[in-house]
Amino acid sequence: MNRRKYIFLQHYLVFGYKNPLRWHIYKPMVQYIIKRLALTIPTWWVISIVIFGLSRCASSDEVAERLRFNSESNTSNQISDAVYAQTAQELGLDKPVFYFSLQPAAFPDTFYKVVRRDERTALERMIWQYGNWPIISLYQNKVKALLSKISQNTEGEILRNNLQQLLVQSKDESILFTINELLSNSDTTSYKIDVEAIAQAYKNIKQNPQKSQLYIPRFNWSGSDNQYHAWLKRFLIGDLGYAMNGQAVIEKLKPALVMTLFLGISALFLSFLVGIPLGVSMSINRRRSVGKWLTRTVFFVYSLPIFWLAILAAMFLTTDYYGVKIFPHIGLANDVPTGLGIFQTLLWNISHLVLPILCLMLHPCVVVARQMNGAMNDILKKNYIQTAKAKGLPANRIIWHHALRNALTPIVTLLGQMIPSIFLGAFSVELIFSLQGMGQTTIDAIIGKDWTVVYAVLMLVSFIILLSHILVDILYRWINPRVQFS
């Protein structure tokens, strides 16, 4: 077997195609894509850490909000510890937050087991104030023990409320006031010894501070059994959690994501379809009055905000009251048949989506036209263009065959920058035209404090943007074969 046949057989078995001698052409590109993917993974991982950290910094209590949504309770005090602990366990909030933690030695390494957020906040403040966790823990246990004893009786509601207040209070004056209320309450006669034990436990906290423990750092390793690991693992397998109403987030976001992608991709396609010829026309007619008026119009449209144009279009082009009803009313059609899929619903409402897409494409189209104008002005000054003119080639062939291909390279760079702006523009356009896309869904989730949906949207959008940048790098080589991947 000669060397040529051996190389053919080897590449056929490994790569599965019959022309292995061209592998050297695609090898740099494949290696570059693999390298970019390898860099994208840690980038997205860092983004996921930031988003998860933001989710844990939310001011509202996720467990309490979910329980209030699913019950008639209006206050967190009406939620029993057992129900709260069970819900926290279902949400995975009874585990350490991350793989490791660095905190003062005054905090216990099992502090995450205090699942009630208001209680944990009060304990954190007391630890930062006194630093003696064993005595603080003893004080809390005495309050909970008396509260458990009282909860078995139907009487003593005022006493029970005061004890619940002690669990969430951290200021000295507030705690002393509540303890005095307990001592002076007639309901505490049979529990006087327990209340005095609580008062003595709090007195011990004030008399035995250990603030030196606050300045000694301690490293805690939690392993993979933590909240972030479970959250990221669920996301990678497509489980984005559950919304407040119990619906799976992926099912809730699927139609919204399809709507936003449809608007964004359609607007992006039309932006390049119209913007590239418009920019070329501005370039070849730059010395004529047509080119000057096109340039002025482009700058004027670029200065107008998208949301303002969308509001004007919705007011004057969809109703008879303010203007001419050229397009259907805002929102989707009212006569959509039941049982249609997501894409079938979009096609049924295509006439309602034309105006939002036109509003969304205006700014990107203007940006593409301006960039194309500048790129064509530079290319038309190149020596090979002058040589083509000297040879007598037709003007259209010079512009659309020789100049345009080289002028598209900066336009591809522009594509990577426009995808995030298209998403942001789609959010505002969806709100104005009452379309249930990612923007409307996110706003509704923020108003309803449904943070599981909000941070799932952030993760999906960041993932799409990172993939779009890889796609831009691949388009570089397709448009300009001279681009070297290294």
ROBA-845319 format. One line per field, with one value per residue (C-alpha): x, y, z; residue number from 1; residue in one letter. Coordinates in steps of 0.2 Angstrom, whole numbers, plus 5000, padded with zeros to 4 digits. Example, Ala and Ser with C-alpha at 12.3 -4.5 7.8 and 13.67 -1.06 7.14 Angstrom:
# ROBA-845319
east [5062/5068] .
north [4978/4995] .
up [5039/5036] .
seq [1/2] .
type [a/s] .
***
This chain:
# ROBA-845319
east [5000/5008/5008/4993/4982/4987/4983/4966/4962/4968/4958/4943/4942/4946/4936/4923/4925/4932/4944/4956/4969/4959/4959/4974/4962/4949/4961/4965/4947/4942/4956/4951/4933/4938/4949/4935/4923/4936/4937/4918/4915/4925/4918/4900/4904/4910/4894/4884/4893/4889/4870/4869/4877/4864/4850/4856/4857/4839/4831/4815/4813/4811/4803/4791/4786/4782/4772/4762/4759/4752/4742/4731/4744/4749/4763/4779/4775/4760/4771/4776/4794/4790/4782/4796/4810/4801/4799/4817/4823/4813/4822/4839/4841/4846/4864/4880/4879/4895/4910/4919/4917/4929/4921/4926/4929/4914/4902/4899/4903/4885/4877/4868/4856/4847/4835/4823/4830/4824/4831/4848/4849/4846/4859/4872/4870/4871/4887/4895/4890/4896/4905/4901/4891/4889/4880/4870/4865/4860/4849/4840/4837/4829/4817/4813/4810/4798/4789/4787/4780/4767/4762/4754/4741/4728/4730/4744/4744/4753/4766/4769/4770/4783/4794/4793/4799/4814/4819/4821/4827/4845/4846/4848/4834/4822/4826/4826/4809/4802/4809/4801/4785/4786/4790/4776/4763/4750/4751/4769/4764/4766/4781/4790/4805/4807/4806/4818/4830/4829/4833/4848/4854/4853/4862/4876/4878/4881/4892/4903/4908/4921/4925/4942/4934/4928/4945/4951/4947/4942/4941/4926/4926/4908/4911/4899/4884/4880/4866/4877/4882/4864/4857/4870/4868/4849/4852/4864/4851/4837/4829/4827/4817/4799/4790/4779/4764/4772/4774/4791/4802/4807/4789/4785/4800/4799/4785/4793/4810/4803/4794/4810/4821/4808/4808/4826/4832/4819/4824/4843/4840/4831/4843/4857/4846/4841/4857/4870/4863/4858/4876/4883/4871/4877/4895/4894/4882/4892/4895/4878/4862/4854/4869/4869/4851/4852/4866/4856/4841/4851/4858/4841/4833/4848/4845/4827/4825/4817/4804/4798/4797/4788/4775/4772/4769/4758/4747/4746/4747/4736/4721/4708/4707/4724/4729/4728/4725/4738/4743/4732/4730/4744/4746/4742/4726/4710/4705/4719/4713/4716/4729/4742/4760/4772/4778/4761/4754/4768/4764/4745/4750/4763/4753/4753/4772/4777/4776/4786/4799/4800/4802/4816/4826/4827/4842/4852/4848/4855/4871/4874/4871/4884/4897/4895/4896/4913/4920/4915/4923/4939/4939/4935/4952/4962/4974/4966/4949/4958/4966/4949/4943/4958/4955/4937/4927/4909/4905/4892/4905/4918/4906/4896/4909/4926/4923/4908/4916/4930/4919/4909/4923/4919/4900/4903/4912/4896/4885/4893/4889/4872/4865/4864/4857/4844/4839/4837/4827/4816/4812/4806/4796/4787/4781/4775/4766/4760/4769/4773/4791/4806/4805/4787/4790/4805/4795/4781/4793/4801/4785/4779/4796/4798/4817/4819/4812/4822/4839/4835/4832/4849/4857/4849/4853/4871/4872/4865/4876/4892/4887/4884/4901/4908/4896/4904/4921/4916/4908/4924/4932/4917/4917/4935/4946/4962/4958/4970/4965/4979] .
north [5000/5017/5032/5041/5026/5024/5042/5040/5025/5033/5049/5039/5028/5043/5057/5048/5058/5052/5067/5067/5077/5093/5091/5103/5117/5114/5109/5127/5132/5116/5119/5137/5133/5120/5133/5146/5133/5129/5148/5150/5137/5145/5162/5156/5147/5164/5172/5158/5161/5180/5177/5164/5176/5189/5177/5174/5193/5196/5206/5195/5178/5165/5152/5164/5172/5155/5149/5166/5163/5145/5149/5162/5167/5185/5186/5175/5173/5162/5150/5136/5130/5113/5119/5132/5119/5107/5120/5126/5108/5106/5122/5115/5130/5119/5116/5127/5140/5136/5124/5133/5148/5160/5168/5173/5160/5167/5159/5141/5130/5124/5141/5137/5125/5140/5141/5155/5170/5183/5172/5170/5189/5192/5179/5186/5204/5197/5187/5203/5212/5200/5186/5173/5160/5146/5158/5166/5149/5144/5160/5155/5138/5143/5155/5141/5129/5140/5144/5125/5123/5137/5132/5116/5127/5138/5152/5164/5172/5188/5178/5168/5184/5191/5176/5176/5194/5189/5177/5190/5205/5209/5227/5228/5240/5230/5214/5222/5229/5213/5203/5216/5214/5195/5198/5210/5199/5190/5175/5172/5167/5148/5151/5164/5152/5150/5168/5172/5159/5168/5185/5178/5170/5187/5195/5182/5187/5205/5201/5188/5195/5187/5200/5193/5178/5190/5194/5176/5170/5152/5142/5129/5116/5110/5099/5097/5095/5114/5125/5131/5114/5108/5124/5123/5104/5106/5120/5109/5096/5108/5109/5128/5125/5130/5147/5153/5146/5128/5128/5122/5137/5129/5127/5145/5152/5141/5151/5168/5163/5158/5174/5184/5174/5176/5195/5197/5185/5193/5210/5206/5198/5212/5224/5217/5214/5232/5240/5233/5239/5255/5258/5253/5266/5279/5276/5276/5291/5300/5315/5316/5324/5307/5301/5316/5315/5296/5300/5314/5302/5288/5300/5307/5289/5284/5298/5293/5280/5264/5264/5281/5275/5260/5270/5282/5267/5258/5274/5280/5264/5252/5262/5273/5286/5293/5290/5277/5259/5250/5236/5225/5230/5227/5210/5194/5189/5186/5171/5160/5142/5131/5117/5126/5124/5138/5141/5138/5152/5164/5160/5163/5180/5185/5201/5207/5204/5214/5231/5226/5218/5234/5245/5233/5233/5252/5255/5240/5244/5261/5255/5242/5256/5268/5254/5248/5266/5268/5251/5253/5271/5263/5248/5259/5268/5252/5249/5233/5242/5255/5242/5234/5250/5252/5235/5241/5230/5235/5246/5234/5220/5230/5235/5220/5206/5214/5227/5221/5204/5213/5226/5213/5209/5223/5220/5203/5211/5222/5206/5201/5218/5219/5203/5209/5226/5217/5207/5223/5231/5216/5218/5236/5232/5217/5228/5241/5229/5218/5202/5189/5187/5186/5205/5204/5188/5195/5211/5201/5190/5205/5212/5196/5193/5177/5177/5159/5165/5181/5172/5158/5172/5180/5163/5159/5176/5175/5158/5164/5179/5169/5156/5171/5177/5160/5160/5177/5170/5156/5168/5177/5163/5160/5178/5180/5165/5174/5176/5165/5155/5155] .
up [5000/4995/5006/4997/5000/5018/5022/5013/5023/5039/5038/5031/5047/5059/5051/5040/5024/5007/5004/5018/5008/5011/5030/5031/5025/5039/5053/5058/5058/5068/5081/5083/5086/5099/5107/5108/5115/5128/5133/5132/5145/5159/5154/5155/5172/5179/5173/5181/5198/5197/5192/5206/5218/5213/5216/5234/5237/5233/5247/5248/5256/5242/5254/5262/5245/5238/5253/5253/5234/5237/5253/5261/5273/5273/5285/5288/5306/5301/5292/5304/5306/5299/5283/5281/5283/5271/5257/5260/5258/5242/5235/5241/5253/5267/5260/5260/5246/5237/5237/5250/5261/5270/5286/5303/5316/5326/5314/5315/5300/5300/5300/5284/5293/5300/5285/5290/5282/5295/5310/5301/5298/5316/5321/5309/5317/5334/5330/5322/5338/5351/5342/5355/5345/5359/5370/5356/5351/5369/5370/5353/5359/5375/5365/5353/5367/5376/5359/5356/5373/5371/5353/5361/5369/5361/5373/5375/5358/5364/5372/5356/5346/5358/5357/5338/5338/5349/5336/5322/5333/5335/5342/5361/5364/5355/5363/5381/5377/5371/5386/5398/5389/5392/5411/5413/5404/5414/5402/5407/5425/5422/5411/5422/5425/5406/5402/5416/5409/5392/5400/5409/5393/5384/5399/5397/5379/5383/5398/5388/5371/5361/5347/5344/5335/5322/5316/5314/5296/5294/5278/5276/5262/5258/5243/5229/5240/5239/5232/5217/5211/5212/5203/5189/5187/5185/5173/5162/5160/5156/5173/5177/5192/5196/5196/5210/5202/5202/5183/5177/5171/5155/5150/5155/5145/5130/5121/5127/5121/5104/5102/5107/5095/5081/5083/5085/5071/5059/5063/5062/5045/5038/5045/5035/5020/5019/5028/5016/5000/5008/5014/4997/4989/5001/4997/4978/4978/4992/4980/4974/4982/4984/4994/5005/5008/5012/5025/5033/5034/5042/5055/5059/5061/5072/5084/5088/5103/5098/5112/5106/5088/5094/5104/5090/5078/5090/5092/5074/5064/5073/5078/5068/5083/5081/5063/5049/5054/5042/5054/5066/5084/5096/5104/5096/5087/5097/5085/5087/5086/5101/5100/5089/5093/5096/5078/5071/5083/5077/5059/5063/5071/5057/5053/5071/5072/5056/5064/5080/5068/5058/5074/5080/5064/5062/5073/5068/5050/5051/5060/5047/5033/5042/5044/5026/5020/5029/5024/5005/5005/5011/4999/4984/4987/4986/4972/4966/4964/4953/4943/4940/4934/4923/4915/4910/4921/4923/4938/4945/4945/4953/4967/4971/4967/4971/4984/4993/4999/5007/5015/5024/5036/5048/5046/5053/5068/5070/5070/5087/5095/5088/5095/5113/5108/5098/5113/5124/5110/5109/5127/5126/5109/5117/5132/5120/5108/5122/5116/5128/5125/5136/5140/5146/5155/5164/5170/5176/5186/5194/5199/5206/5214/5205/5205/5198/5182/5182/5184/5172/5159/5163/5161/5144/5137/5142/5134/5118/5117/5120/5106/5094/5096/5091/5076/5071/5071/5060/5048/5047/5037/5027/5021/5019/5016/5019/5038/5047/5063/5075] .
seq [1/2/3/4/5/6/7/8/9/10/11/12/13/14/15/16/17/18/19/20/21/22/23/24/25/26/27/28/29/30/31/32/33/34/35/36/37/38/39/40/41/42/43/44/45/46/47/48/49/50/51/52/53/54/55/56/57/58/59/60/61/62/63/64/65/66/67/68/69/70/71/72/73/74/75/76/77/78/79/80/81/82/83/84/85/86/87/88/89/90/91/92/93/94/95/96/97/98/99/100/101/102/103/104/105/106/107/108/109/110/111/112/113/114/115/116/117/118/119/120/121/122/123/124/125/126/127/128/129/130/131/132/133/134/135/136/137/138/139/140/141/142/143/144/145/146/147/148/149/150/151/152/153/154/155/156/157/158/159/160/161/162/163/164/165/166/167/168/169/170/171/172/173/174/175/176/177/178/179/180/181/182/183/184/185/186/187/188/189/190/191/192/193/194/195/196/197/198/199/200/201/202/203/204/205/206/207/208/209/210/211/212/213/214/215/216/217/218/219/220/221/222/223/224/225/226/227/228/229/230/231/232/233/234/235/236/237/238/239/240/241/242/243/244/245/246/247/248/249/250/251/252/253/254/255/256/257/258/259/260/261/262/263/264/265/266/267/268/269/270/271/272/273/274/275/276/277/278/279/280/281/282/283/284/285/286/287/288/289/290/291/292/293/294/295/296/297/298/299/300/301/302/303/304/305/306/307/308/309/310/311/312/313/314/315/316/317/318/319/320/321/322/323/324/325/326/327/328/329/330/331/332/333/334/335/336/337/338/339/340/341/342/343/344/345/346/347/348/349/350/351/352/353/354/355/356/357/358/359/360/361/362/363/364/365/366/367/368/369/370/371/372/373/374/375/376/377/378/379/380/381/382/383/384/385/386/387/388/389/390/391/392/393/394/395/396/397/398/399/400/401/402/403/404/405/406/407/408/409/410/411/412/413/414/415/416/417/418/419/420/421/422/423/424/425/426/427/428/429/430/431/432/433/434/435/436/437/438/439/440/441/442/443/444/445/446/447/448/449/450/451/452/453/454/455/456/457/458/459/460/461/462/463/464/465/466/467/468/469/470/471/472/473/474/475/476/477/478/479/480/481/482/483/484/485/486] .
type [m/n/r/r/k/y/i/f/l/q/h/y/l/v/f/g/y/k/n/p/l/r/w/h/i/y/k/p/m/v/q/y/i/i/k/r/l/a/l/t/i/p/t/w/w/v/i/s/i/v/i/f/g/l/s/r/c/a/s/s/d/e/v/a/e/r/l/r/f/n/s/e/s/n/t/s/n/q/i/s/d/a/v/y/a/q/t/a/q/e/l/g/l/d/k/p/v/f/y/f/s/l/q/p/a/a/f/p/d/t/f/y/k/v/v/r/r/d/e/r/t/a/l/e/r/m/i/w/q/y/g/n/w/p/i/i/s/l/y/q/n/k/v/k/a/l/l/s/k/i/s/q/n/t/e/g/e/i/l/r/n/n/l/q/q/l/l/v/q/s/k/d/e/s/i/l/f/t/i/n/e/l/l/s/n/s/d/t/t/s/y/k/i/d/v/e/a/i/a/q/a/y/k/n/i/k/q/n/p/q/k/s/q/l/y/i/p/r/f/n/w/s/g/s/d/n/q/y/h/a/w/l/k/r/f/l/i/g/d/l/g/y/a/m/n/g/q/a/v/i/e/k/l/k/p/a/l/v/m/t/l/f/l/g/i/s/a/l/f/l/s/f/l/v/g/i/p/l/g/v/s/m/s/i/n/r/r/r/s/v/g/k/w/l/t/r/t/v/f/f/v/y/s/l/p/i/f/w/l/a/i/l/a/a/m/f/l/t/t/d/y/y/g/v/k/i/f/p/h/i/g/l/a/n/d/v/p/t/g/l/g/i/f/q/t/l/l/w/n/i/s/h/l/v/l/p/i/l/c/l/m/l/h/p/c/v/v/v/a/r/q/m/n/g/a/m/n/d/i/l/k/k/n/y/i/q/t/a/k/a/k/g/l/p/a/n/r/i/i/w/h/h/a/l/r/n/a/l/t/p/i/v/t/l/l/g/q/m/i/p/s/i/f/l/g/a/f/s/v/e/l/i/f/s/l/q/g/m/g/q/t/t/i/d/a/i/i/g/k/d/w/t/v/v/y/a/v/l/m/l/v/s/f/i/i/l/l/s/h/i/l/v/d/i/l/y/r/w/i/n/p/r/v/q/f/s] .
***
